[in-house]
Amino acid sequence: MKSKQINFYLMPEDISEINQYIQDKDLSVYNNYSINLNLQKLDSLLQTKILGKTSSMKYVTSKDFAKEIKNEFIEKQNYYSIDIVSSPVIEFFIPKNLISGNIIHSGRIYYIHSFYNSQNQLTQKPEVFLKLADDLFKWVKKNFKNVKLSGYEAFLISERTQAWMQATGGKLADMLREEEFRKKKSAVAV
């Protein structure tokens, strides 16, 4: 399986800009889950309350690919979920509490380029979909200048996020985990 992803720390305003791009390109947004085989189409990437639950995972694609999206039944959860492996969709994970207090949580944009089908053959997704996904990735990288923070080179951190951190003393969620790890490690060493 081949895939691409952008792990990010973006502010709500940044997410709104991505949503505007999606609307300008006339793309469709779908919820991760539905109670039946029908896809749960959303008005926006920003929609969070769906079927009475808060949803962090959404999928984006062209309207032309709606019939190619496959659902799979998740028995343990008792709902249908989009099969990202074989479906021509771009996954957006936006934490339900993007910012909580002075902590910002990371999200992700992800898509699968090619996958192994049931005959164990590497199958590429449609070229039109791959162009759509690549164009979105290029747009995100171009429009959100990545501030380089040491140790966070694998994340796209927007200028707005850096400004928010400087103005509020806010931290990246992973910074806190790293600080806790160092404290535990030094406590054990004593």
RAKADA-V649332 format. One record per residue. N is the residue number from 0. RES is the residue in one letter. PHI is phi in whole degrees, -180 to 180 (none if undefined). Layout:
n	res	phi
N	RES	PHI
N	RES	PHI
This chain:
n	res	phi
0	M	none
1	K	-119
2	S	-149
3	K	-134
4	Q	-151
5	I	-126
6	N	-88
7	F	-141
8	Y	-124
9	L	-122
10	M	-83
11	P	-54
12	E	-64
13	D	-65
14	I	-62
15	S	-62
16	E	-66
17	I	-64
18	N	-60
19	Q	-64
20	Y	-58
21	I	-60
22	Q	-68
23	D	-62
24	K	-86
25	D	58
26	L	-91
27	S	-104
28	V	-117
29	Y	-125
30	N	-73
31	N	-64
32	Y	-131
33	S	-149
34	I	-83
35	N	-143
36	L	-70
37	N	-71
38	L	-68
39	Q	-94
40	K	-77
41	L	-112
42	D	-76
43	S	-164
44	L	-65
45	L	-83
46	Q	-66
47	T	-114
48	K	-86
49	I	-136
50	L	52
51	G	79
52	K	-121
53	T	-89
54	S	-116
55	S	-98
56	M	-104
57	K	-137
58	Y	-128
59	V	-123
60	T	-162
61	S	-75
62	K	-58
63	D	-65
64	F	-100
65	A	-55
66	K	-75
67	E	-93
68	I	-77
69	K	-106
70	N	-106
71	E	-131
72	F	-83
73	I	-102
74	E	-59
75	K	-60
76	Q	-94
77	N	61
78	Y	-152
79	Y	-96
80	S	-130
81	I	-68
82	D	-84
83	I	-68
84	V	-62
85	S	-102
86	S	-90
87	P	-82
88	V	-135
89	I	-109
90	E	-87
91	F	-119
92	F	-108
93	I	-121
94	P	-53
95	K	-61
96	N	-114
97	L	-53
98	I	-123
99	S	-130
100	G	65
101	N	-110
102	I	-121
103	I	-110
104	H	-99
105	S	-85
106	G	-130
107	R	-155
108	I	-117
109	Y	-151
110	Y	-149
111	I	-99
112	H	-82
113	S	-149
114	F	-149
115	Y	-89
116	N	-79
117	S	-65
118	Q	-93
119	N	63
120	Q	-106
121	L	-69
122	T	-118
123	Q	-89
124	K	-73
125	P	-56
126	E	-55
127	V	-63
128	F	-66
129	L	-61
130	K	-66
131	L	-58
132	A	-66
133	D	-63
134	D	-61
135	L	-63
136	F	-61
137	K	-61
138	W	-62
139	V	-60
140	K	-65
141	K	-75
142	N	-90
143	F	-123
144	K	-61
145	N	-82
146	V	-81
147	K	-89
148	L	-109
149	S	-57
150	G	90
151	Y	-124
152	E	-65
153	A	-81
154	F	-113
155	L	-88
156	I	-116
157	S	-74
158	E	-60
159	R	-63
160	T	-64
161	Q	-62
162	A	-62
163	W	-62
164	M	-62
165	Q	-69
166	A	-74
167	T	-111
168	G	77
169	G	-65
170	K	-132
171	L	-77
172	A	-55
173	D	-67
174	M	-62
175	L	-65
176	R	-61
177	E	-65
178	E	-62
179	E	-63
180	F	-62
181	R	-63
182	K	-64
183	K	-64
184	K	-65
185	S	-72
186	A	-68
187	V	-71
188	A	-69
189	V	-75
